[in-house]
Amino acid sequence: MSTSLTSPAVTIGPVTPQRPASAGWALGAALLGFFVITLDAQIVNVALPAIRDGFDGGMTALQWVVDGYTLMFAAFLLSAGSLTDRLGARRTFGIGMALFVAASAACGLAPNLGMLVVSRLVQGAGAAVIVPSSLTLIREAFPDARRRVKAISIWALGGSVGAAAGPVAGGLLSLLTWRMIFFVNLPVGLAALFLLARTARSPRHSQGSYDWAGQIAAVVALGALTYGAIETGAVGFTAGRVLASFTVAVIAAVVFVTVQARREHPMVPLTLLRSRTMALTAGIGFALNVGFYGMIFLLSLYLQQTRGLSALATGLAFLPMAALTAFVSPSAAWFTARFGARMPVVTGQVAMVLGLVLLAFVPASAPTWLFVALMVPVGAGGGLAVPALTSLLLDHVPAQRAGTASGVLNTSRQVGGALAVAVFGAMVAGRSGFLPGMDASLLIAAAAVLITTVASFLLKPASRS
């Protein structure tokens, strides 16, 4: 298969094959890890009214219960990818999962909204560490390309089901108490750590002194960008703190690029960032999350505020999408093996575009079931595209950069979701009203995915051998 990342070609370093049993444990741990952190990104939305009633809190604090997780997730993903390469995937995954489990317990036990927000920030940091390390665990456990693409499809299934089932779980668990939406993470996280203890040790890739300057600049740039986008919805684009945040983000980004260009062993080599494969997969991942997370955010609000559905009924409205997504994600391995990775990437994006456009043009008088049906191609399209996209990237990245590359890809995806929620939230709260704002937001999301669909034809087809 092709191992080219840039021109000239880069050869993927040797990976020591793991025993079949150990590979299975590694896949199980990675699957559970990705499932629980994506579940947590969506499970809170439906439970927000119950949290508000429990603490008698304001809307701003509730927004940070959701956005604090996203902020830290996006800000630390790049650093986590580099950390994975240096400390080893097994150790890094264990650190991230232990942090996530502890923060989940703190969320469930939080005595006030302030402590809940702080605990959510820590949760986001733990989740950021889990994502690239889980992918690298799979890369190490499955050196064979055919077996790896199947393993990545199973890993992506966990994330797709977690994200799609989040609203359903939130509605069900809220019937008991909103605190259960955090306590449910504990048994899943502990099970992942149990499986991790049975995996083979991961190699480390030490590359000189740690890039502290690059790490800090990356965290500041992504954190400031996310913060500014979130606050735009609350106070407007021209507010002083919003303009200051975007200014800081630009300055930090310039510092980051400068540091990476000058260091002998940078956190994210510029050759990786200049790679056509890396740039395209990051852009596609960004657009996919704009469409998927944007749709879930908008429809969660619409079904409750405009259609009058309860939290449980709103959660159940997402069940058909979750079920079909769970079916579609494993099929990405078959499509990739038969037609190459580009085919499911393009097909998944086309399905998402069609679903988003149809949702935007559904009349207000349409029955609720029609909205539920049209959510299916959006979720299923992402479920088909993401595993093939991830597999294509890992097929073209050297082994010692697998964690860094997956960190870049998932950072772009997380930033896409964060910006979608911030921008679309401002649009539905604008003067034009909720429904016009929702329709315009859905069309913007569709346009973003359509652009990357066209760009997908520039991807190098993955080998099927």
Secondary structure, 3 states (H helix, E strand, C coil): CCCCCCCCCCCCCCCCCCCHHHHHHHHHHHHHHHHHHHHHHHHHHHHHHHHHHHHCCCHHHHHHHHHHHHHHHHHHHHHHHHHHHHHCHHHHHHHHHHHHHHHHHHHHHCCCHHHHHHHHHHHHHHHHHHHHHHHHHHHHHCCCHHHHHHHHHHHHHHHHHHHHHHHHHHHHHHCCCCCHHHHCHHHHHHHHHHHHCCCCCCCCCCCCCCCHHHHHHHHHHHHHHHHHHHHHHHHCCCCHHHHHHHHHHHHHHHHHHHHHHHCCCCCCCHHHHCCHHHHHHHHHHHHHHHHHHHHHHHHHHHHHHCCCCCHHHHHHHCHHHHHHHHHHHHHHHHHHHHHCCHHHHHHHHHHHHHHHHHHHHCCCCCCHHHHHHHHHHHHHHHHHHHHHHHHHHHHCCCHHHHHHHHHHHHHHHHHHHHHHHHHHHHHHCCCCCHHHHHHHHHHHHHHHHHHHHHHHHHCCCCCCC
